[in-house]
Amino acid sequence: MRAVAADASAERPRIVGDTRRRTPTTGRPADVIAALAASARAAVEEAGRSLHDVVAVGCAAPGPLDHRSGRVHVAPNIPGFEDVALADDLSRELGGLPVFVDRDTVIAAIGEGLAGAARGHRDYVYVTVSTGVGGAIVSGGRMIRGARNTAGEIGHWPVGLTGPRCGCGSYGCVESFAGGRNLAAQFGSRDAGSVFRAAEAGDPRARELVERAEAALASLAIGLGNVLDPSRIVVGGGIAEHEPGHVLEPMRRGIRERAFTVPAAAVEVVPAALGPDVGMIGAVLAAQQRIAGTAGHRVHLESDS
């Protein structure tokens, strides 16, 4: 886990304190929350400030979750983290500071929309290609949430009628083909980087897996372009950053060759601009919006009123 203290007086928050520590794996949510609070206090101390100087806290968490109440329904990669009132519990640990929680990909989309590669765009999709595949959708300057706040789970957009079983229990999902964890597991390696290196060296199995991942990402981009008509698809995440030729280029090629002509002419597929700080900057900006009373929907201009 990572916590930062930031000066949010400028358009792009300036990080002034930064701490990292391992996420507890005890299976006790209270231990995770205590570690989050300790990290936050350490970041504030590193910045030479105290909690009395903090206006609000933004927290990015895996979902699904309820961003209004700050309750996490389940965090699949954190043992025991189910039905946790994260915002309320973390607020108590931090002396009553207002804490705002949102899904990690939504937080990243807010960061890229207000201070990154989608700045000035009212219709865009944020895509992360890393250990998994995820995203968030902004239309008309507003975050699309859906009936149960799961809109934007584009990693589970089905792009194949058959294929490897996905972690969600289905099959044919983009993530099952292109997520780093799945690529590594299917090749029998420790990480996705090994698969890309083996493919470049001519390994036929690795090459097959990489080409299949590229095809899945291309189909995802085509679907996003045709259905949502965004002006930008912003692509971040570790694999996208280190292997743009296997991520961004197939997405661009897919749109160019197979998408509807009109939306294809309007959309650009671009790399994310905020790098590893996207979650931190996004969390600060999201907290600013929430404390201003926009209930986590606004990205550019619109509020809930």
KAQUIQUI-V264783 format. One record per backbone hydrogen bond with DSSP energy under -1.0 kcal/mol. CO is the residue of the C=O (numbers start at 1). NH is the residue of the N-H. Records with the same first field share a line. If there is no record, write none. Layout:
# KAQUIQUI-V264783
CO->NH, NH
This chain:
# KAQUIQUI-V264783
1->21
3->19
5->16, 17
7->14
14->7
17->5
19->3
28->31, 32
29->33
30->34
31->35
32->36
33->37
34->38
35->39
36->40
37->41
38->42
39->43
40->44
41->45
42->46
43->47
44->49
45->48
50->53
51->54
57->100
59->102
61->104
64->73, 74
66->70
70->87
71->66
72->84
73->83
75->78
78->81
80->82
81->75
84->72, 86
85->89
86->90
87->91
88->92
89->93
90->94
91->96
92->95
98->57
100->59
102->61
103->107
104->108
105->109
106->110
107->111
108->112
109->113
110->114
111->115
112->116, 118
116->119
118->121
122->141
123->231, 232
124->138
125->234
126->136
127->236
128->134
129->239, 240
130->180
131->181
132->130
134->128
136->126
137->144
138->124
139->142
141->299, 300
142->139
145->151
150->153
152->154
153->156
154->157
155->175
157->174
166->169
170->166
172->159
174->177, 178
175->179
179->183
180->184
181->185
182->186
183->187
184->188, 189
192->196
193->197
194->198
195->199
196->200
197->201
198->203
199->202
203->207
204->208
205->209
206->210
207->211
208->212
209->213
210->214
211->215
212->216
213->217
214->218
215->219
216->220
217->221
218->222
219->223
220->224
221->225
222->226
223->227
224->228
225->229
231->268
232->125
233->270
234->127
235->272
236->129
237->241
238->242
239->243
243->246
244->249
247->251
248->252
249->253
250->254
251->255
252->256
253->257
254->258
255->259
260->264
261->265
263->267
268->233
270->235
274->277
275->278
277->281
278->282
279->283
280->284
281->285
282->286
283->287
284->288
285->289
286->290
287->291
288->292
289->294
290->293
294->297
297->143
